Amino acid sequence: MAIVLSMPGIDGLSEAVGVLREWQYDGAPMQLHPGDLGWFWRSGAEATAAAVRTWSRDGRILAVGLLDGPGLLRLTIAPDALRDEELARKLVDDVTEPERGVLPQGRANIEAPTGALLHDLLFEGGWNADEPWTPLRRDLTEPVNDPGVRIQPIGPEQAHVFAAVQRAAFDGSRFTDERWHAMAAGLPYADARCLVAYDGQGNAVAAVTVWSAGPGKPGLLEPMGVHREHRGHGYGKAISVAAAAALQELGSSSALVCTPSSNVGAVATYTSAGFRQRPEVRDHYRDLWTADACPH
C-alpha cells in the first residue's frame, strides 16, 4: 500500500506519542522525543494536534513530524525505516509542495535523524545544511551527585514560580501559569517533572523540565534556563545535575539535551554537569518559491 500523510487529530496524539516512545534507544541519533511534543503541549491539545504530521504504511506509523514554529519541521523516522526509499521520497514530495500542508512557501527547515536517506535526497534536491547543533548525553547508570542547591519539584500550586523563571530565562518568552497547566495536562507529562533551583536567599534562580520516554530509555531536558539576574553562579550546572537525577528516578537510561553549537556557554554548562558532547547535527534549509514568487 502507498504511504499516507495524515494529521492525527487530538484522538490520534496518543498513538503518535506512543511510537515516539518506542523509537527512543541509547545510541540512537538525536531525534524527536515525546518530550518535544510534551513541551509543545503548553499551547494546548488542539494546537499540538494541528502541528503533528504522521506518515503511515499499512496502518503502521513510519515517521512523525512536529511543525515547531514557522517553516520548521522536526521529523523522526522509525529505526528500521531510516533507509526506506519509498518513505524518503514521499517525505521529500510532501515537504517541498506547500499545498500538502506540511511546510509553507518561503524559507523552510527540516530536522531529521542522522543517517536517514532523507538527508541524501534533500541535498540532491538543492537543500543546504544549516547551522550546527551539539547534542549532549549523560549516562545514568551511575549515581548522580547532589546538585548543591535547593531543588523543588513544581506542582500546580507552584506553576507561577516556574512560569516566572521561564520568562526571565528566555528573551521573548510568553510562558504563563495557564501554559504550565496546559502542558501538565498533556499525555507526555505523565512521565515528566518540572524543577526549580533556589539560591541561599530563597530566590528562584533556574528551572528545567525533564521528560522520560519510559524505563530503560533516554530522557530529555527541554527546556533548561537560568534567570537572567542570577547567571554566572553555577545554577545552570546545578539544575542540569538535578535534571539528570530526576530522570534517573523516573527510570531513564540516559539524559539528552541539544543546543546550538554557537551557544558555547550552554555547551560548557552541560559539560560541567557531566554531559558528554556527541557529533554535531545540522538541519536542512531551502528557500521555497512558487512560480509567481520566484525572483527574476
C-alpha positions in Angstrom: 0.0 0.0 0.0 1.0 3.6 -0.5 2.4 5.7 2.3 -0.2 8.1 3.7 0.4 11.5 5.2 -2.1 12.3 8.0 -2.9 14.9 10.7 -3.7 12.6 13.6 -6.1 15.0 15.4 -6.4 15.1 19.2 -7.6 11.5 19.3 -4.5 10.3 17.4 -2.0 12.1 19.6 -1.7 9.1 21.9 -0.6 6.8 19.1 2.0 9.4 17.9 3.4 9.8 21.4 3.5 6.0 21.8 5.6 5.4 18.7 8.0 8.2 19.7 8.5 6.4 23.0 9.1 3.1 21.2 11.7 4.7 18.9 14.0 6.0 21.6 17.0 4.0 22.5 20.6 4.6 23.7 22.9 5.1 20.8 20.1 6.4 18.5 20.7 9.6 16.6 19.4 12.8 18.1 15.7 12.8 17.2 12.2 14.0 18.0 11.4 12.9 21.5 8.0 12.5 23.3 9.1 15.4 25.4 9.3 17.7 22.4 5.5 17.1 21.9 5.1 17.5 25.6 6.7 20.9 25.7 4.7 22.0 22.6 1.6 21.0 24.5 1.8 24.2 26.5 -0.2 25.7 23.6 -2.9 23.1 24.2 -4.0 19.8 22.8 -5.7 21.3 19.7 -2.6 23.3 18.7 -0.4 20.3 19.3 -2.6 18.1 17.1 -2.6 20.7 14.4 1.2 20.8 14.4 1.7 17.0 14.2 2.0 15.0 11.0 2.4 11.3 10.6 3.4 9.1 7.6 2.0 5.5 7.6 2.0 2.4 5.5 -0.4 -0.5 6.0 -1.7 1.2 9.2 1.8 1.5 10.8 3.3 4.9 11.5 6.8 5.2 9.9 7.5 8.9 10.6 6.3 11.6 12.9 6.8 15.3 12.3 6.2 18.4 14.5 5.7 21.8 13.0 7.7 23.5 15.7 7.5 27.1 14.6 7.1 28.9 11.2 8.7 26.8 8.5 10.4 24.3 10.9 9.6 20.6 10.6 11.1 18.4 13.3 10.9 14.9 11.9 11.9 11.5 13.1 11.6 8.1 11.5 11.2 4.5 12.7 14.6 3.0 13.3 14.0 0.2 10.7 12.8 2.8 8.1 15.7 5.2 8.1 16.8 4.0 4.6 13.3 3.2 3.3 13.4 4.7 -0.2 9.6 4.9 -0.7 9.2 6.7 2.6 12.1 9.1 1.9 10.8 10.0 -1.5 7.3 10.5 -0.1 8.7 12.8 2.7 10.6 14.9 0.1 7.5 15.3 -2.1 5.3 16.3 0.9 7.8 18.9 2.3 8.6 20.5 -1.0 5.0 21.1 -2.1 3.3 23.7 0.1 -0.2 22.5 -0.9 0.5 19.3 1.1 0.1 21.3 4.3 3.5 20.3 5.8 5.7 23.3 5.1 4.7 26.7 3.7 6.1 28.8 0.9 9.3 30.7 1.7 12.2 29.5 3.8 11.8 26.1 5.3 13.9 24.0 7.7 13.8 20.2 8.3 15.4 18.4 11.3 15.8 14.6 10.8 17.9 11.8 12.3 21.5 11.4 11.1 21.7 8.5 8.7 18.3 8.8 7.2 18.1 8.5 3.4 16.0 11.7 3.5 19.2 13.7 4.0 20.7 12.4 0.8 17.5 13.2 -1.2 17.3 16.7 0.3 20.9 17.5 -0.7 20.2 16.2 -4.2 17.1 18.5 -4.3 19.1 21.6 -3.5 18.6 21.8 0.2 21.5 23.2 2.2 23.0 22.3 5.7 22.1 24.9 8.3 24.0 26.0 11.4 25.3 23.1 13.6 23.7 21.9 16.9 25.5 20.0 19.6 23.7 17.0 21.2 24.9 16.1 24.7 24.3 12.9 26.7 24.8 11.9 30.3 24.8 8.2 31.2 22.5 7.4 34.2 23.8 4.0 35.2 26.0 5.6 37.9 24.8 7.6 40.9 24.2 11.3 40.3 25.8 13.7 42.7 23.9 16.2 44.8 23.4 19.4 42.8 24.5 21.6 45.8 21.5 23.9 45.8 17.9 23.5 47.0 15.7 21.9 44.3 11.9 21.9 44.4 9.6 19.8 42.2 6.9 22.0 40.8 3.2 21.1 41.1 0.1 23.0 40.2 0.4 25.3 43.2 3.9 26.4 42.2 3.2 26.9 38.5 3.6 30.7 38.8 7.1 30.2 40.2 8.2 28.1 37.2 6.5 30.4 34.8 8.3 33.5 36.2 11.7 31.8 35.9 10.9 30.6 32.4 10.1 34.2 31.3 13.2 35.6 33.0 15.4 32.9 31.4 14.4 33.3 27.8 14.1 36.6 26.0 10.6 37.0 24.4 9.1 34.1 26.4 5.4 34.4 27.0 5.1 31.4 29.3 2.3 31.7 31.8 0.7 29.7 34.6 -2.0 28.7 32.1 0.6 27.4 29.7 2.1 25.3 32.5 -1.3 23.8 33.3 -1.9 23.1 29.6 1.5 21.3 29.4 0.9 19.4 32.6 -2.5 18.1 31.2 -0.8 16.6 28.1 -0.1 12.9 27.7 3.7 13.1 27.8 3.7 14.9 31.1 2.6 11.8 32.9 6.4 10.9 32.8 7.8 14.4 33.2 8.9 16.7 36.0 9.4 20.4 36.4 12.1 21.5 38.8 13.2 24.9 40.2 16.5 25.7 41.8 16.7 28.3 44.7 19.7 30.3 46.0 20.6 30.8 49.6 18.3 33.7 49.9 15.3 31.8 48.6 15.2 33.3 45.2 14.1 31.0 42.3 17.1 31.1 40.0 16.8 28.3 37.4 14.2 25.9 36.0 14.1 22.8 33.9 11.6 20.3 32.6 12.6 16.7 32.1 10.7 14.1 30.0 11.0 10.4 30.4 10.2 8.1 27.4 9.8 5.1 29.8 12.1 2.9 31.8 15.4 2.0 30.1 15.1 4.7 27.5 16.8 8.1 27.1 15.1 11.1 28.8 15.2 14.7 27.6 15.8 18.1 29.1 13.5 20.6 27.4 13.9 23.4 28.3 16.6 24.4 30.9 17.1 28.1 31.7 18.7 30.3 34.3 17.1 33.6 35.5 18.9 36.5 33.7 19.6 38.2 37.0 21.3 35.1 38.6 23.7 33.9 35.9 27.3 33.2 36.4 26.9 31.4 39.7 26.8 27.8 38.6 23.0 27.4 38.7 22.8 26.1 35.2 25.2 23.3 36.2 23.2 22.6 39.4 19.8 22.4 37.7 21.2 20.2 35.0 22.6 17.8 37.6 19.2 17.8 39.3 17.5 17.1 36.0 19.7 14.1 35.5 18.8 12.8 39.0 15.1 13.3 38.3 15.4 11.3 35.0 17.3 8.6 36.9 14.4 8.4 39.4 12.0 8.1 36.5 14.0 5.1 35.2 15.7 6.7 32.2 18.9 5.2 31.0 20.4 8.5 30.0 19.7 12.2 29.8 19.8 14.0 26.5 19.8 17.7 25.5 20.6 19.6 22.3 21.7 23.2 21.9 23.1 25.4 19.1 26.8 24.9 18.8 27.1 28.7 18.7 25.8 28.8 22.3 29.2 27.9 23.8 28.0 28.9 27.3 25.2 26.3 27.2 27.6 23.6 25.9 30.0 24.4 28.7 27.3 24.3 31.3 26.0 20.9 30.3 29.6 19.5 30.0 30.3 20.7 33.6 27.1 18.8 34.7 28.5 15.5 33.4 27.0 15.5 29.9 29.3 14.5 27.0 29.2 16.0 23.6 28.1 13.9 20.7 28.8 14.6 17.0 27.2 17.8 15.7 24.0 17.7 13.8 22.5 20.1 11.2 19.1 20.9 10.0 18.4 21.3 6.2 17.0 24.5 4.8 15.8 25.7 1.5 14.1 28.9 0.2 11.0 27.5 -1.4 9.3 29.7 -4.1 6.2 29.3 -6.1 6.4 30.2 -9.8 4.7 33.5 -9.2 7.0 34.4 -6.2 10.3 33.2 -7.8 12.7 36.2 -8.1 13.8 37.2 -11.6 
